[in-house]
């Protein structure tokens, strides 16, 4: 992150008059994760208490401080999905893509997040890729979907 | 908020209460105990600990009493079986995640969790399982953060946010892994933390503790003694924890009306100097350049001989004394009495000359009394518009700044006028950044708008103000466009200030050295007084003029007459009646009736050879006076120098005799704080060296001269003060010892004191409007010295650092001595953060580390005066009050080749 980036982001935050939560969302949208060093610099520039923004950052599971792949895969391993084979999908991801919970593939294409519920148990097992839902999945169907992603 | 009384029933008992309160507030006020961990009456409730649950008739479930408002006819049950069982359950859950090491815990005996576990009979853990793994956080010189013991009540977060306004800590994560964090897991030192330690004092369990007290003792082993903080003019109440004659820790006194238990870094942690190796233990006399220990008799004989010699041979005017705003009222009183009765000299002054003498002169002329007109609590609770000008309040009177935040929360409008973008400007509704030294133009501008737009209070002026017509004529001719030209302030902003100030129900102007330390200091004060008089914003609750005093007892030292122009109680020296009165009271003849010399003049007259003897009690002019090199010369030149202090300071080197004194933790007496409140200091520890209280030393010298004043202790002196100083008449030793904290004026034993001054009438009769024309500062930047230097204080250090400099943790936090400069200036001059540069003025030069800042105007440099800034400042004085212009001089900067130690170069 260059100083110019910081200046630009700070300018944007000021222009849009973003709240702390919105600042985090804005950064995550821009970089696909929240780079901590950048966030510290922004805090300094805008005189935002670090503790406050860090509190929000760590409260919500949606924020990641680790660099993430182009595609964020969320696989549900909650009760319904687990029973219907969610864990098989997780095993497939480990075998085929070398993915574990929280890990990113070497080519920075995929990041896996195992979650407890995606709120769509009626079509369990459920997975998500970025903002799209995939219901009634099994390991083969999901593998195909992922392989087709550029 | 509308107020009104309602009736409720708590456990069947009928209680009449305010309708704006919560159940818990009402219960506690009526001595009905409801257990609570997260609630503290000084903070907003958040209902997180669930221990204060009660049953309310009509509610299906128990409610948290700390957040539940009362209503008419409400029936509350605090102790039903159901509630008790719930509380037991809650306590069980908390205890199951809490280390049960009470037997070695520092907090034992003072721990709320322990207390409630005892009261509810929680003997064992019922819920086993994983415990939260919160690690001990390190990295702070003062605070232990033992988060295993944390119960996540959030009090520390709230005190940091709501009271101090710093937000150094907050929750991290959620659910089981929640913890308190300073942001990005950083050490507290790398955060905004100011180390005020209020989080420690408010923590209900042992999670936050003082490093100084680790393994030093348990709560019941300490003697807990209430006294007053020795640092600034706020005069915070403190509780000193003593074991084996050692001060182990200090906590805020929750019952003090001054600070409600809150402190700043200095009051909480700044007591290391008490046991410093530099404490003076025996009287010392210089012989052939070396100090030799002597006993008191010899020291006093020696002083007597010398003083007598100079008095007899060169006259009383050859002797001068500096008293101390750090010493008690009684000590200051006896100091000036000694000078006036025994030595017959009015050459007595103290550091008030350097801070608020222009306020004293200014307000004495316009309204007759210069003390702060309102109490601190009034500002918090009643002021609707607060103008803060020329005072970096968060650093100079931190605990007062907590009240400003509270006022803001209540809805008061905050206006900050300061050339530096100081911390408090963050919460300002209007922030105005004028050029340095242009206050007169700016305030005349506001007055002009007030007059032109008929914002003035006609009725008030008619009844209580004189010189209005002349003033109006003058101000009508004032050219408003000058404000933009000279002060660089937009007229629109000024208009907003004028309206807010005059239209608010209660407005107050708060100021300190940014207004007073100018050659126009007194005139600046005239301008502020004009605004109050024009609008009638004085003499009401929450409305008035509030000069914030610097030292713990600078108000008292002035009241006691340690000033060359006043006898005690502000009785003018050159008034025949004063002299007669005091000759009578003191049973003395030929009291000096000529105005004596002020601080800066004393040093000038030493250099001229006119002053030959100097007696310094508890001051360190080598930091505090302007143009230090010139002071050094004077100290070298003066023929006989007595230094009376608690520590071996830099001036001791120049002394002929050094007298060891006791510090405020070792003696008794009274301090008068910024809001005129006279408070008792209590002896907390014994000092077993030869050091003595200042009053004793002076009394002994006076006795040697044949004066028997009959003082057996300080309270005898206070009795005499009751007799001599009108405004202290009712502040008797009995009342003081009874811990009454009375605000003067207090005229009789029945008088409760005076919270608000100037109600109905000014001391001088009518308020006087003063016509003030703008004058430029004495030394402005030019071709050769292109930068403007301004000086001030920083939070952690106190004045000449004789005390704070001995506190290891403070030294660690402040680090190397520094200056601040604008980022752009740095870039233009190729200077980087952390680099050392040389700053040169026409008087001298210093070398300091650079800190970059955006808060300074371009072309200015700020040096905290603790760091030898006064090597650079000049001695041009305000003609009325003789205050030097510390705030403005011109300097140039030079790149500096690395040298090992800057301090050596500086002095």
Interface residues (C-beta under 8 A of the other chain):
Chain A: X36 X40 X43 X47 X49 X50 X51 X52 X53 X54 X55 X58 X59
Chain B: X166 X167 X168 X169 X170 X171 X172 X173 X174 X181 X182 X183 X184 X186 X191 X192 X426
